[in-house]
Each structure stands twice: as C-alpha cells, then as structure tokens.
C-alpha cells in the first residue's frame, strides 16, 4: 500500500470521534478539544488502512488523506 499523510481540517471537524474509533493509534480528540488531532502518521499497512477508513467515514470531510509519492 502507498504511504499517506493524514491531516485534520479544524474548520470542518466536528470532533464526533469516529476517526479516533477507527484509528486510535494515529488520531485522538483531546478532552474538551474542538477537533481531532493526528498524533502520529500511519506506519504500516494496518494503520494506513485504518486512517483511510477513518477518512471515508468522516461525516464532515474534516479528515484528509493524501497519498505520497514512493
């Protein structure tokens, strides 16, 4: 699988928690925080798949996944 870069558009994120549920190793919502935060870029196929899934399920489109060149 390709390498990816994950980011959060804080203006679109509603801090609903779906991304954190899908990719807890990479994304968290600080207590009382207004939006999710990427705490670590994905490393390995399992984390990459989890982050892509989190982006797919994001109801506001606030989680961005960009494929990186090899």
N, C-alpha and C positions, 0 to 999 in steps of 0.2 A: 504494500500500500504506500502511496505517496506520503511525504511529510506534509504537515499542515501547520498553520499558525492560527490560533484561536484568540479572538478579542471580543469585548463587550461594548456595544454602543449604549452608553449610560443614558442617553436621551430616550432610547426605545425600551430598555429593560424595565420590567415591572417587578423584578425580584420575586417572581412566583415560586421559584425553587425547582422547577422541572430540570433545568440544566444540572444543578447540583445533585439531584437524584440520579441522573443518567451518568454523570462523570465526576464523582466525588473526589477523585484523586487530582483533578485539574481545575475544578470550578467550585467556588463557595460563595455564600452570601453572608457577609459579616452580620453579627447581631445588630439589628436596627438599621442595617445598611440599606441605601436606596436602590442598589443594583448589585448584580453578581460581579465577581472578580475572578479573573483567571489567576490561579495561584501557581500553576506550573503548566508549561506547554506539554502536550502529549508526547509520550515516549513509548514506542512500540505499537503494534497493530491493535491490541485491545483498547488502549487509551485513545488511539486515533478514532477507532470505530465508535467509542463511547461519546467522544466530542462531536463527531459528525451526527450521531443520533440526537444528541442534545440540541444541536443547531436545528435539525429537522423538526423537532418537537416544540421549539421555542414559539410561543403563541404571538409574540410581538416582533420577531425577527431581530431581536437585540443581540443574539449570539452570532458572531460572524466567524466563518471558517474559510480560510484561504489556502489553496494548495501552493506549496513551494516547489520551485524547480529542484530537480535532483542534483 
